[in-house]
Every structure is written in C-alpha cells, then in structure tokens.
Amino acid sequence: MSTRTFNDTRVEMGSRNVFADLGLPDADKLKIKSGLVIEITKAMRRLNLTQKAAAERMGIPQPKVSAMLRGDFTNLSERKLMDCLNRLGYDIEIKVRPTAEPVGHLMLAFV
C-alpha cells in the first residue's frame, strides 16, 4: 500500500480489497462472495422480491437470505451464491487464462 498526504494528513491508500486491508483470512474469497451478494441484492430489488420470495426462488431458507443481506454470508459457498444468481436470472461466465505474473489472481467483474 502506498501513502499520500492530503491537507497535511497522511493517508494510506488501500489495496482495492478491504478484507485484505483489514488482515482478514481468505480475503480474496470474501471479496468475491461480497460481490456476488451485492448482485443478489440488486437482483432482488430489480425483481421486487421479498426475502421469502427470493428464498423460494433461490432454493435456500429465508433466514439465510436475511443473514446474507445483513452481511453474514459465511454459511454460503461461492458456488451456492452463483447458483442463487442463476436462479435470479443471471448468466455467470468463468474465464481462466495464463498470467504474466508468477502467481495469478482472482477477479470478479460485473457487466
């Protein structure tokens, strides 16, 4: 991370992954899961679904939908969140390609 100064205040710039910046384990996984949850939330709003209706459509219990919308998505895998998005009318494409770096990285892009 880099450091900059704004109005005599030293500011440390983030890494674009708040979970990594906070030192949380599995930061990449949390970033991906949170992105999927954001899209699920958008889809629920767009479709005007209640938690109960969304739960039925996604095939998960309503309490898990409630927990997910409150930011607790630890009990749902990335695969399950992708399945939920499929059931809400989203296509998901996973692209794998070689990288120029010694170690690749995960990226989630929403169109």
Jmol script that loads the backbone (N, CA, C; Angstrom):
load data "model"
ATOM      1  N   MET A   1       0.840  -1.185   0.000  1.00  0.00           N
ATOM      2  CA  MET A   1       0.000   0.000   0.000  1.00  0.00           C
ATOM      3  C   MET A   1       0.880   1.242   0.000  1.00  0.00           C
ATOM      4  N   SER A   2       0.398   2.259  -0.652  1.00  0.00           N
ATOM      5  CA  SER A   2       1.157   3.498  -0.717  1.00  0.00           C
ATOM      6  C   SER A   2       0.573   4.521   0.251  1.00  0.00           C
ATOM      7  N   THR A   3       1.379   5.497   0.572  1.00  0.00           N
ATOM      8  CA  THR A   3       0.962   6.554   1.491  1.00  0.00           C
ATOM      9  C   THR A   3       0.991   7.885   0.759  1.00  0.00           C
ATOM     10  N   ARG A   4      -0.043   8.699   0.968  1.00  0.00           N
ATOM     11  CA  ARG A   4      -0.122  10.038   0.386  1.00  0.00           C
ATOM     12  C   ARG A   4      -0.505  11.015   1.482  1.00  0.00           C
ATOM     13  N   THR A   5      -0.293  12.281   1.195  1.00  0.00           N
ATOM     14  CA  THR A   5      -0.658  13.320   2.150  1.00  0.00           C
ATOM     15  C   THR A   5      -1.707  14.227   1.521  1.00  0.00           C
ATOM     16  N   PHE A   6      -2.813  14.439   2.233  1.00  0.00           N
ATOM     17  CA  PHE A   6      -3.891  15.330   1.824  1.00  0.00           C
ATOM     18  C   PHE A   6      -4.148  16.320   2.947  1.00  0.00           C
ATOM     19  N   ASN A   7      -4.009  17.610   2.650  1.00  0.00           N
ATOM     20  CA  ASN A   7      -4.261  18.651   3.658  1.00  0.00           C
ATOM     21  C   ASN A   7      -3.500  18.372   4.952  1.00  0.00           C
ATOM     22  N   ASP A   8      -2.227  18.060   4.842  1.00  0.00           N
ATOM     23  CA  ASP A   8      -1.355  17.773   5.986  1.00  0.00           C
ATOM     24  C   ASP A   8      -1.740  16.515   6.763  1.00  0.00           C
ATOM     25  N   THR A   9      -2.572  15.675   6.181  1.00  0.00           N
ATOM     26  CA  THR A   9      -2.949  14.421   6.819  1.00  0.00           C
ATOM     27  C   THR A   9      -2.393  13.262   6.000  1.00  0.00           C
ATOM     28  N   ARG A  10      -1.650  12.392   6.653  1.00  0.00           N
ATOM     29  CA  ARG A  10      -1.082  11.223   5.981  1.00  0.00           C
ATOM     30  C   ARG A  10      -2.164  10.163   5.810  1.00  0.00           C
ATOM     31  N   VAL A  11      -2.345   9.706   4.567  1.00  0.00           N
ATOM     32  CA  VAL A  11      -3.390   8.731   4.250  1.00  0.00           C
ATOM     33  C   VAL A  11      -2.748   7.523   3.592  1.00  0.00           C
ATOM     34  N   GLU A  12      -3.085   6.364   4.083  1.00  0.00           N
ATOM     35  CA  GLU A  12      -2.588   5.122   3.493  1.00  0.00           C
ATOM     36  C   GLU A  12      -3.633   4.626   2.500  1.00  0.00           C
ATOM     37  N   MET A  13      -3.223   4.452   1.254  1.00  0.00           N
ATOM     38  CA  MET A  13      -4.133   4.011   0.203  1.00  0.00           C
ATOM     39  C   MET A  13      -4.381   2.509   0.335  1.00  0.00           C
ATOM     40  N   GLY A  14      -5.613   2.107   0.101  1.00  0.00           N
ATOM     41  CA  GLY A  14      -5.994   0.705   0.207  1.00  0.00           C
ATOM     42  C   GLY A  14      -5.552  -0.109  -1.002  1.00  0.00           C
ATOM     43  N   SER A  15      -5.743  -1.404  -0.897  1.00  0.00           N
ATOM     44  CA  SER A  15      -5.301  -2.329  -1.940  1.00  0.00           C
ATOM     45  C   SER A  15      -6.411  -2.694  -2.912  1.00  0.00           C
ATOM     46  N   ARG A  16      -7.591  -2.109  -2.792  1.00  0.00           N
ATOM     47  CA  ARG A  16      -8.789  -2.451  -3.561  1.00  0.00           C
ATOM     48  C   ARG A  16      -9.465  -3.701  -3.025  1.00  0.00           C
ATOM     49  N   ASN A  17      -8.987  -4.233  -1.918  1.00  0.00           N
ATOM     50  CA  ASN A  17      -9.651  -5.345  -1.242  1.00  0.00           C
ATOM     51  C   ASN A  17      -9.674  -5.004   0.240  1.00  0.00           C
ATOM     52  N   VAL A  18     -10.800  -4.488   0.698  1.00  0.00           N
ATOM     53  CA  VAL A  18     -10.921  -4.056   2.087  1.00  0.00           C
ATOM     54  C   VAL A  18     -10.675  -5.206   3.058  1.00  0.00           C
ATOM     55  N   PHE A  19     -11.034  -6.420   2.656  1.00  0.00           N
ATOM     56  CA  PHE A  19     -10.829  -7.577   3.525  1.00  0.00           C
ATOM     57  C   PHE A  19      -9.335  -7.844   3.734  1.00  0.00           C
ATOM     58  N   ALA A  20      -8.540  -7.689   2.676  1.00  0.00           N
ATOM     59  CA  ALA A  20      -7.087  -7.845   2.801  1.00  0.00           C
ATOM     60  C   ALA A  20      -6.512  -6.709   3.624  1.00  0.00           C
ATOM     61  N   ASP A  21      -7.006  -5.485   3.389  1.00  0.00           N
ATOM     62  CA  ASP A  21      -6.527  -4.327   4.145  1.00  0.00           C
ATOM     63  C   ASP A  21      -6.772  -4.499   5.644  1.00  0.00           C
ATOM     64  N   LEU A  22      -7.846  -5.191   5.983  1.00  0.00           N
ATOM     65  CA  LEU A  22      -8.159  -5.440   7.395  1.00  0.00           C
ATOM     66  C   LEU A  22      -7.412  -6.646   7.955  1.00  0.00           C
ATOM     67  N   GLY A  23      -6.678  -7.349   7.078  1.00  0.00           N
ATOM     68  CA  GLY A  23      -5.896  -8.501   7.524  1.00  0.00           C
ATOM     69  C   GLY A  23      -6.722  -9.751   7.757  1.00  0.00           C
ATOM     70  N   LEU A  24      -7.900  -9.831   7.130  1.00  0.00           N
ATOM     71  CA  LEU A  24      -8.761 -10.998   7.326  1.00  0.00           C
ATOM     72  C   LEU A  24      -8.257 -12.185   6.515  1.00  0.00           C
ATOM     73  N   PRO A  25      -8.384 -13.380   7.079  1.00  0.00           N
ATOM     74  CA  PRO A  25      -8.002 -14.566   6.306  1.00  0.00           C
ATOM     75  C   PRO A  25      -8.982 -14.762   5.153  1.00  0.00           C
ATOM     76  N   ASP A  26      -8.533 -15.395   4.086  1.00  0.00           N
ATOM     77  CA  ASP A  26      -9.370 -15.656   2.899  1.00  0.00           C
ATOM     78  C   ASP A  26      -9.950 -14.373   2.314  1.00  0.00           C
ATOM     79  N   ALA A  27      -9.150 -13.313   2.272  1.00  0.00           N
ATOM     80  CA  ALA A  27      -9.610 -12.005   1.792  1.00  0.00           C
ATOM     81  C   ALA A  27     -10.109 -12.066   0.350  1.00  0.00           C
ATOM     82  N   ASP A  28      -9.429 -12.816  -0.517  1.00  0.00           N
ATOM     83  CA  ASP A  28      -9.875 -12.913  -1.915  1.00  0.00           C
ATOM     84  C   ASP A  28     -11.248 -13.575  -2.001  1.00  0.00           C
ATOM     85  N   LYS A  29     -11.426 -14.625  -1.212  1.00  0.00           N
ATOM     86  CA  LYS A  29     -12.709 -15.329  -1.202  1.00  0.00           C
ATOM     87  C   LYS A  29     -13.819 -14.407  -0.680  1.00  0.00           C
ATOM     88  N   LEU A  30     -13.542 -13.654   0.354  1.00  0.00           N
ATOM     89  CA  LEU A  30     -14.536 -12.730   0.903  1.00  0.00           C
ATOM     90  C   LEU A  30     -14.899 -11.636  -0.093  1.00  0.00           C
ATOM     91  N   LYS A  31     -13.913 -11.157  -0.840  1.00  0.00           N
ATOM     92  CA  LYS A  31     -14.179 -10.125  -1.845  1.00  0.00           C
ATOM     93  C   LYS A  31     -15.115 -10.663  -2.925  1.00  0.00           C
ATOM     94  N   ILE A  32     -14.856 -11.871  -3.382  1.00  0.00           N
ATOM     95  CA  ILE A  32     -15.707 -12.478  -4.406  1.00  0.00           C
ATOM     96  C   ILE A  32     -17.113 -12.711  -3.861  1.00  0.00           C
ATOM     97  N   LYS A  33     -17.198 -13.287  -2.668  1.00  0.00           N
ATOM     98  CA  LYS A  33     -18.513 -13.563  -2.096  1.00  0.00           C
ATOM     99  C   LYS A  33     -19.305 -12.275  -1.876  1.00  0.00           C
ATOM    100  N   SER A  34     -18.638 -11.227  -1.415  1.00  0.00           N
ATOM    101  CA  SER A  34     -19.358  -9.976  -1.175  1.00  0.00           C
ATOM    102  C   SER A  34     -19.859  -9.385  -2.495  1.00  0.00           C
ATOM    103  N   GLY A  35     -19.078  -9.516  -3.565  1.00  0.00           N
ATOM    104  CA  GLY A  35     -19.524  -9.049  -4.877  1.00  0.00           C
ATOM    105  C   GLY A  35     -20.750  -9.807  -5.357  1.00  0.00           C
ATOM    106  N   LEU A  36     -20.769 -11.117  -5.138  1.00  0.00           N
ATOM    107  CA  LEU A  36     -21.927 -11.923  -5.514  1.00  0.00           C
ATOM    108  C   LEU A  36     -23.163 -11.529  -4.698  1.00  0.00           C
ATOM    109  N   VAL A  37     -22.961 -11.289  -3.411  1.00  0.00           N
ATOM    110  CA  VAL A  37     -24.082 -10.881  -2.551  1.00  0.00           C
ATOM    111  C   VAL A  37     -24.631  -9.519  -2.987  1.00  0.00           C
ATOM    112  N   ILE A  38     -23.761  -8.613  -3.378  1.00  0.00           N
ATOM    113  CA  ILE A  38     -24.222  -7.308  -3.872  1.00  0.00           C
ATOM    114  C   ILE A  38     -25.108  -7.498  -5.101  1.00  0.00           C
ATOM    115  N   GLU A  39     -24.701  -8.364  -6.013  1.00  0.00           N
ATOM    116  CA  GLU A  39     -25.512  -8.614  -7.207  1.00  0.00           C
ATOM    117  C   GLU A  39     -26.831  -9.294  -6.865  1.00  0.00           C
ATOM    118  N   ILE A  40     -26.822 -10.204  -5.897  1.00  0.00           N
ATOM    119  CA  ILE A  40     -28.071 -10.839  -5.459  1.00  0.00           C
ATOM    120  C   ILE A  40     -29.015  -9.790  -4.898  1.00  0.00           C
ATOM    121  N   THR A  41     -28.478  -8.882  -4.099  1.00  0.00           N
ATOM    122  CA  THR A  41     -29.294  -7.803  -3.522  1.00  0.00           C
ATOM    123  C   THR A  41     -29.896  -6.942  -4.624  1.00  0.00           C
ATOM    124  N   LYS A  42     -29.084  -6.583  -5.621  1.00  0.00           N
ATOM    125  CA  LYS A  42     -29.585  -5.786  -6.753  1.00  0.00           C
ATOM    126  C   LYS A  42     -30.692  -6.528  -7.504  1.00  0.00           C
ATOM    127  N   ALA A  43     -30.476  -7.838  -7.721  1.00  0.00           N
ATOM    128  CA  ALA A  43     -31.479  -8.632  -8.440  1.00  0.00           C
ATOM    129  C   ALA A  43     -32.787  -8.700  -7.652  1.00  0.00           C
ATOM    130  N   MET A  44     -32.693  -8.868  -6.338  1.00  0.00           N
ATOM    131  CA  MET A  44     -33.898  -8.918  -5.516  1.00  0.00           C
ATOM    132  C   MET A  44     -34.676  -7.614  -5.614  1.00  0.00           C
ATOM    133  N   ARG A  45     -33.958  -6.495  -5.603  1.00  0.00           N
ATOM    134  CA  ARG A  45     -34.617  -5.190  -5.723  1.00  0.00           C
ATOM    135  C   ARG A  45     -35.238  -5.020  -7.102  1.00  0.00           C
ATOM    136  N   ARG A  46     -34.460  -5.391  -8.133  1.00  0.00           N
ATOM    137  CA  ARG A  46     -34.952  -5.244  -9.507  1.00  0.00           C
ATOM    138  C   ARG A  46     -36.210  -6.079  -9.732  1.00  0.00           C
ATOM    139  N   LEU A  47     -36.233  -7.281  -9.149  1.00  0.00           N
ATOM    140  CA  LEU A  47     -37.376  -8.174  -9.295  1.00  0.00           C
ATOM    141  C   LEU A  47     -38.467  -7.915  -8.262  1.00  0.00           C
ATOM    142  N   ASN A  48     -38.192  -6.964  -7.348  1.00  0.00           N
ATOM    143  CA  ASN A  48     -39.144  -6.613  -6.293  1.00  0.00           C
ATOM    144  C   ASN A  48     -39.545  -7.837  -5.461  1.00  0.00           C
ATOM    145  N   LEU A  49     -38.534  -8.612  -5.048  1.00  0.00           N
ATOM    146  CA  LEU A  49     -38.774  -9.840  -4.293  1.00  0.00           C
ATOM    147  C   LEU A  49     -38.652  -9.593  -2.796  1.00  0.00           C
ATOM    148  N   THR A  50     -39.573 -10.167  -2.038  1.00  0.00           N
ATOM    149  CA  THR A  50     -39.424 -10.193  -0.589  1.00  0.00           C
ATOM    150  C   THR A  50     -38.347 -11.234  -0.257  1.00  0.00           C
ATOM    151  N   GLN A  51     -37.894 -11.235   0.981  1.00  0.00           N
ATOM    152  CA  GLN A  51     -36.917 -12.252   1.379  1.00  0.00           C
ATOM    153  C   GLN A  51     -37.501 -13.650   1.207  1.00  0.00           C
ATOM    154  N   LYS A  52     -38.763 -13.806   1.549  1.00  0.00           N
ATOM    155  CA  LYS A  52     -39.406 -15.123   1.432  1.00  0.00           C
ATOM    156  C   LYS A  52     -39.473 -15.562  -0.027  1.00  0.00           C
ATOM    157  N   ALA A  53     -39.903 -14.658  -0.923  1.00  0.00           N
ATOM    158  CA  ALA A  53     -39.999 -14.996  -2.343  1.00  0.00           C
ATOM    159  C   ALA A  53     -38.620 -15.265  -2.926  1.00  0.00           C
ATOM    160  N   ALA A  54     -37.630 -14.466  -2.536  1.00  0.00           N
ATOM    161  CA  ALA A  54     -36.261 -14.669  -3.026  1.00  0.00           C
ATOM    162  C   ALA A  54     -35.716 -16.007  -2.544  1.00  0.00           C
ATOM    163  N   ALA A  55     -35.990 -16.339  -1.289  1.00  0.00           N
ATOM    164  CA  ALA A  55     -35.523 -17.616  -0.731  1.00  0.00           C
ATOM    165  C   ALA A  55     -36.098 -18.785  -1.510  1.00  0.00           C
ATOM    166  N   GLU A  56     -37.389 -18.721  -1.803  1.00  0.00           N
ATOM    167  CA  GLU A  56     -38.029 -19.802  -2.567  1.00  0.00           C
ATOM    168  C   GLU A  56     -37.416 -19.909  -3.957  1.00  0.00           C
ATOM    169  N   ARG A  57     -37.204 -18.777  -4.592  1.00  0.00           N
ATOM    170  CA  ARG A  57     -36.651 -18.778  -5.947  1.00  0.00           C
ATOM    171  C   ARG A  57     -35.199 -19.266  -5.956  1.00  0.00           C
ATOM    172  N   MET A  58     -34.421 -18.888  -4.925  1.00  0.00           N
ATOM    173  CA  MET A  58     -33.006 -19.280  -4.869  1.00  0.00           C
ATOM    174  C   MET A  58     -32.796 -20.667  -4.280  1.00  0.00           C
ATOM    175  N   GLY A  59     -33.827 -21.230  -3.655  1.00  0.00           N
ATOM    176  CA  GLY A  59     -33.708 -22.571  -3.085  1.00  0.00           C
ATOM    177  C   GLY A  59     -32.946 -22.615  -1.779  1.00  0.00           C
ATOM    178  N   ILE A  60     -33.030 -21.534  -1.003  1.00  0.00           N
ATOM    179  CA  ILE A  60     -32.399 -21.503   0.316  1.00  0.00           C
ATOM    180  C   ILE A  60     -33.429 -21.019   1.337  1.00  0.00           C
ATOM    181  N   PRO A  61     -33.230 -21.336   2.618  1.00  0.00           N
ATOM    182  CA  PRO A  61     -34.178 -20.884   3.643  1.00  0.00           C
ATOM    183  C   PRO A  61     -34.155 -19.359   3.804  1.00  0.00           C
ATOM    184  N   GLN A  62     -35.292 -18.787   4.146  1.00  0.00           N
ATOM    185  CA  GLN A  62     -35.395 -17.334   4.322  1.00  0.00           C
ATOM    186  C   GLN A  62     -34.410 -16.797   5.351  1.00  0.00           C
ATOM    187  N   PRO A  63     -34.166 -17.493   6.484  1.00  0.00           N
ATOM    188  CA  PRO A  63     -33.176 -16.959   7.426  1.00  0.00           C
ATOM    189  C   PRO A  63     -31.778 -16.797   6.817  1.00  0.00           C
ATOM    190  N   LYS A  64     -31.413 -17.653   5.859  1.00  0.00           N
ATOM    191  CA  LYS A  64     -30.108 -17.492   5.193  1.00  0.00           C
ATOM    192  C   LYS A  64     -30.112 -16.254   4.304  1.00  0.00           C
ATOM    193  N   VAL A  65     -31.254 -15.949   3.677  1.00  0.00           N
ATOM    194  CA  VAL A  65     -31.357 -14.728   2.872  1.00  0.00           C
ATOM    195  C   VAL A  65     -31.207 -13.519   3.789  1.00  0.00           C
ATOM    196  N   SER A  66     -31.891 -13.543   4.918  1.00  0.00           N
ATOM    197  CA  SER A  66     -31.813 -12.448   5.882  1.00  0.00           C
ATOM    198  C   SER A  66     -30.376 -12.242   6.348  1.00  0.00           C
ATOM    199  N   ALA A  67     -29.704 -13.329   6.707  1.00  0.00           N
ATOM    200  CA  ALA A  67     -28.315 -13.240   7.172  1.00  0.00           C
ATOM    201  C   ALA A  67     -27.417 -12.683   6.062  1.00  0.00           C
ATOM    202  N   MET A  68     -27.622 -13.174   4.841  1.00  0.00           N
ATOM    203  CA  MET A  68     -26.820 -12.727   3.711  1.00  0.00           C
ATOM    204  C   MET A  68     -26.980 -11.221   3.498  1.00  0.00           C
ATOM    205  N   LEU A  69     -28.193 -10.725   3.564  1.00  0.00           N
ATOM    206  CA  LEU A  69     -28.439  -9.301   3.348  1.00  0.00           C
ATOM    207  C   LEU A  69     -27.879  -8.440   4.474  1.00  0.00           C
ATOM    208  N   ARG A  70     -27.649  -9.048   5.633  1.00  0.00           N
ATOM    209  CA  ARG A  70     -27.020  -8.332   6.756  1.00  0.00           C
ATOM    210  C   ARG A  70     -25.497  -8.463   6.726  1.00  0.00           C
ATOM    211  N   GLY A  71     -24.960  -9.134   5.709  1.00  0.00           N
ATOM    212  CA  GLY A  71     -23.510  -9.249   5.581  1.00  0.00           C
ATOM    213  C   GLY A  71     -22.917 -10.533   6.117  1.00  0.00           C
ATOM    214  N   ASP A  72     -23.752 -11.442   6.593  1.00  0.00           N
ATOM    215  CA  ASP A  72     -23.260 -12.736   7.080  1.00  0.00           C
ATOM    216  C   ASP A  72     -23.497 -13.770   5.992  1.00  0.00           C
ATOM    217  N   PHE A  73     -22.487 -13.976   5.154  1.00  0.00           N
ATOM    218  CA  PHE A  73     -22.612 -14.951   4.074  1.00  0.00           C
ATOM    219  C   PHE A  73     -21.580 -16.066   4.225  1.00  0.00           C
ATOM    220  N   THR A  74     -21.061 -16.230   5.441  1.00  0.00           N
ATOM    221  CA  THR A  74     -20.051 -17.261   5.683  1.00  0.00           C
ATOM    222  C   THR A  74     -20.637 -18.667   5.537  1.00  0.00           C
ATOM    223  N   ASN A  75     -21.947 -18.786   5.697  1.00  0.00           N
ATOM    224  CA  ASN A  75     -22.581 -20.108   5.622  1.00  0.00           C
ATOM    225  C   ASN A  75     -22.969 -20.479   4.189  1.00  0.00           C
ATOM    226  N   LEU A  76     -22.600 -19.640   3.207  1.00  0.00           N
ATOM    227  CA  LEU A  76     -22.913 -19.917   1.803  1.00  0.00           C
ATOM    228  C   LEU A  76     -21.613 -19.936   0.996  1.00  0.00           C
ATOM    229  N   SER A  77     -21.440 -20.975   0.206  1.00  0.00           N
ATOM    230  CA  SER A  77     -20.234 -21.092  -0.622  1.00  0.00           C
ATOM    231  C   SER A  77     -20.346 -20.186  -1.848  1.00  0.00           C
ATOM    232  N   GLU A  78     -19.216 -19.948  -2.498  1.00  0.00           N
ATOM    233  CA  GLU A  78     -19.240 -19.175  -3.743  1.00  0.00           C
ATOM    234  C   GLU A  78     -20.139 -19.872  -4.759  1.00  0.00           C
ATOM    235  N   ARG A  79     -20.047 -21.180  -4.820  1.00  0.00           N
ATOM    236  CA  ARG A  79     -20.859 -21.951  -5.775  1.00  0.00           C
ATOM    237  C   ARG A  79     -22.342 -21.756  -5.498  1.00  0.00           C
ATOM    238  N   LYS A  80     -22.743 -21.779  -4.239  1.00  0.00           N
ATOM    239  CA  LYS A  80     -24.156 -21.601  -3.899  1.00  0.00           C
ATOM    240  C   LYS A  80     -24.621 -20.186  -4.245  1.00  0.00           C
ATOM    241  N   LEU A  81     -23.774 -19.190  -3.998  1.00  0.00           N
ATOM    242  CA  LEU A  81     -24.136 -17.818  -4.346  1.00  0.00           C
ATOM    243  C   LEU A  81     -24.289 -17.668  -5.856  1.00  0.00           C
ATOM    244  N   MET A  82     -23.427 -18.339  -6.628  1.00  0.00           N
ATOM    245  CA  MET A  82     -23.566 -18.300  -8.080  1.00  0.00           C
ATOM    246  C   MET A  82     -24.855 -18.991  -8.513  1.00  0.00           C
ATOM    247  N   ASP A  83     -25.202 -20.094  -7.858  1.00  0.00           N
ATOM    248  CA  ASP A  83     -26.460 -20.790  -8.152  1.00  0.00           C
ATOM    249  C   ASP A  83     -27.651 -19.873  -7.857  1.00  0.00           C
ATOM    250  N   CYS A  84     -27.569 -19.125  -6.755  1.00  0.00           N
ATOM    251  CA  CYS A  84     -28.635 -18.175  -6.425  1.00  0.00           C
ATOM    252  C   CYS A  84     -28.789 -17.135  -7.530  1.00  0.00           C
ATOM    253  N   LEU A  85     -27.671 -16.616  -8.033  1.00  0.00           N
ATOM    254  CA  LEU A  85     -27.735 -15.642  -9.122  1.00  0.00           C
ATOM    255  C   LEU A  85     -28.327 -16.249 -10.387  1.00  0.00           C
ATOM    256  N   ASN A  86     -27.964 -17.497 -10.691  1.00  0.00           N
ATOM    257  CA  ASN A  86     -28.563 -18.176 -11.845  1.00  0.00           C
ATOM    258  C   ASN A  86     -30.082 -18.230 -11.697  1.00  0.00           C
ATOM    259  N   ARG A  87     -30.535 -18.570 -10.503  1.00  0.00           N
ATOM    260  CA  ARG A  87     -31.979 -18.695 -10.258  1.00  0.00           C
ATOM    261  C   ARG A  87     -32.690 -17.344 -10.281  1.00  0.00           C
ATOM    262  N   LEU A  88     -31.913 -16.260 -10.158  1.00  0.00           N
ATOM    263  CA  LEU A  88     -32.485 -14.917 -10.226  1.00  0.00           C
ATOM    264  C   LEU A  88     -32.347 -14.323 -11.636  1.00  0.00           C
ATOM    265  N   GLY A  89     -31.908 -15.156 -12.592  1.00  0.00           N
ATOM    266  CA  GLY A  89     -31.867 -14.719 -13.977  1.00  0.00           C
ATOM    267  C   GLY A  89     -30.529 -14.204 -14.463  1.00  0.00           C
ATOM    268  N   TYR A  90     -29.451 -14.591 -13.831  1.00  0.00           N
ATOM    269  CA  TYR A  90     -28.111 -14.157 -14.246  1.00  0.00           C
ATOM    270  C   TYR A  90     -27.366 -15.304 -14.908  1.00  0.00           C
ATOM    271  N   ASP A  91     -26.603 -14.978 -15.950  1.00  0.00           N
ATOM    272  CA  ASP A  91     -25.624 -15.900 -16.513  1.00  0.00           C
ATOM    273  C   ASP A  91     -24.297 -15.611 -15.828  1.00  0.00           C
ATOM    274  N   ILE A  92     -23.527 -16.658 -15.602  1.00  0.00           N
ATOM    275  CA  ILE A  92     -22.207 -16.495 -14.982  1.00  0.00           C
ATOM    276  C   ILE A  92     -21.188 -17.154 -15.889  1.00  0.00           C
ATOM    277  N   GLU A  93     -20.132 -16.425 -16.188  1.00  0.00           N
ATOM    278  CA  GLU A  93     -19.068 -16.918 -17.043  1.00  0.00           C
ATOM    279  C   GLU A  93     -17.763 -16.864 -16.260  1.00  0.00           C
ATOM    280  N   ILE A  94     -17.057 -17.981 -16.224  1.00  0.00           N
ATOM    281  CA  ILE A  94     -15.762 -18.038 -15.556  1.00  0.00           C
ATOM    282  C   ILE A  94     -14.700 -18.166 -16.638  1.00  0.00           C
ATOM    283  N   LYS A  95     -13.748 -17.256 -16.610  1.00  0.00           N
ATOM    284  CA  LYS A  95     -12.701 -17.237 -17.627  1.00  0.00           C
ATOM    285  C   LYS A  95     -11.363 -17.535 -16.953  1.00  0.00           C
ATOM    286  N   VAL A  96     -10.634 -18.481 -17.501  1.00  0.00           N
ATOM    287  CA  VAL A  96      -9.313 -18.841 -16.981  1.00  0.00           C
ATOM    288  C   VAL A  96      -8.301 -18.587 -18.085  1.00  0.00           C
ATOM    289  N   ARG A  97      -7.222 -17.864 -17.738  1.00  0.00           N
ATOM    290  CA  ARG A  97      -6.187 -17.572 -18.726  1.00  0.00           C
ATOM    291  C   ARG A  97      -4.843 -17.460 -18.021  1.00  0.00           C
ATOM    292  N   PRO A  98      -3.758 -17.699 -18.756  1.00  0.00           N
ATOM    293  CA  PRO A  98      -2.428 -17.569 -18.155  1.00  0.00           C
ATOM    294  C   PRO A  98      -2.146 -16.106 -17.792  1.00  0.00           C
ATOM    295  N   THR A  99      -1.298 -15.911 -16.810  1.00  0.00           N
ATOM    296  CA  THR A  99      -0.901 -14.574 -16.390  1.00  0.00           C
ATOM    297  C   THR A  99       0.595 -14.376 -16.624  1.00  0.00           C
ATOM    298  N   ALA A 100       0.996 -13.129 -16.747  1.00  0.00           N
ATOM    299  CA  ALA A 100       2.417 -12.821 -16.902  1.00  0.00           C
ATOM    300  C   ALA A 100       3.130 -12.835 -15.555  1.00  0.00           C
ATOM    301  N   GLU A 101       2.367 -12.776 -14.489  1.00  0.00           N
ATOM    302  CA  GLU A 101       2.932 -12.760 -13.133  1.00  0.00           C
ATOM    303  C   GLU A 101       3.234 -14.188 -12.679  1.00  0.00           C
ATOM    304  N   PRO A 102       4.115 -14.350 -11.683  1.00  0.00           N
ATOM    305  CA  PRO A 102       4.418 -15.693 -11.175  1.00  0.00           C
ATOM    306  C   PRO A 102       3.200 -16.363 -10.529  1.00  0.00           C
ATOM    307  N   VAL A 103       2.329 -15.552  -9.933  1.00  0.00           N
ATOM    308  CA  VAL A 103       1.119 -16.076  -9.294  1.00  0.00           C
ATOM    309  C   VAL A 103      -0.074 -15.295  -9.840  1.00  0.00           C
ATOM    310  N   GLY A 104      -1.099 -16.004 -10.247  1.00  0.00           N
ATOM    311  CA  GLY A 104      -2.295 -15.359 -10.785  1.00  0.00           C
ATOM    312  C   GLY A 104      -3.155 -14.775  -9.673  1.00  0.00           C
ATOM    313  N   HIS A 105      -4.263 -14.166 -10.056  1.00  0.00           N
ATOM    314  CA  HIS A 105      -5.170 -13.591  -9.069  1.00  0.00           C
ATOM    315  C   HIS A 105      -6.619 -13.820  -9.491  1.00  0.00           C
ATOM    316  N   LEU A 106      -7.510 -13.696  -8.544  1.00  0.00           N
ATOM    317  CA  LEU A 106      -8.942 -13.842  -8.784  1.00  0.00           C
ATOM    318  C   LEU A 106      -9.525 -12.472  -9.074  1.00  0.00           C
ATOM    319  N   MET A 107     -10.438 -12.417 -10.021  1.00  0.00           N
ATOM    320  CA  MET A 107     -11.088 -11.156 -10.336  1.00  0.00           C
ATOM    321  C   MET A 107     -12.547 -11.433 -10.633  1.00  0.00           C
ATOM    322  N   LEU A 108     -13.400 -10.605 -10.122  1.00  0.00           N
ATOM    323  CA  LEU A 108     -14.822 -10.719 -10.362  1.00  0.00           C
ATOM    324  C   LEU A 108     -15.278  -9.449 -11.064  1.00  0.00           C
ATOM    325  N   ALA A 109     -15.860  -9.588 -12.233  1.00  0.00           N
ATOM    326  CA  ALA A 109     -16.311  -8.424 -12.995  1.00  0.00           C
ATOM    327  C   ALA A 109     -17.800  -8.551 -13.253  1.00  0.00           C
ATOM    328  N   PHE A 110     -18.522  -7.473 -13.039  1.00  0.00           N
ATOM    329  CA  PHE A 110     -19.957  -7.454 -13.282  1.00  0.00           C
ATOM    330  C   PHE A 110     -20.227  -6.552 -14.468  1.00  0.00           C
ATOM    331  N   VAL A 111     -21.064  -7.026 -15.369  1.00  0.00           N
ATOM    332  CA  VAL A 111     -21.391  -6.264 -16.567  1.00  0.00           C
ATOM    333  C   VAL A 111     -22.785  -5.681 -16.440  1.00  0.00           C
TER     334      VAL A 111
END
end "model"
wireframe off; spacefill off
backbone 0.3
color backbone group
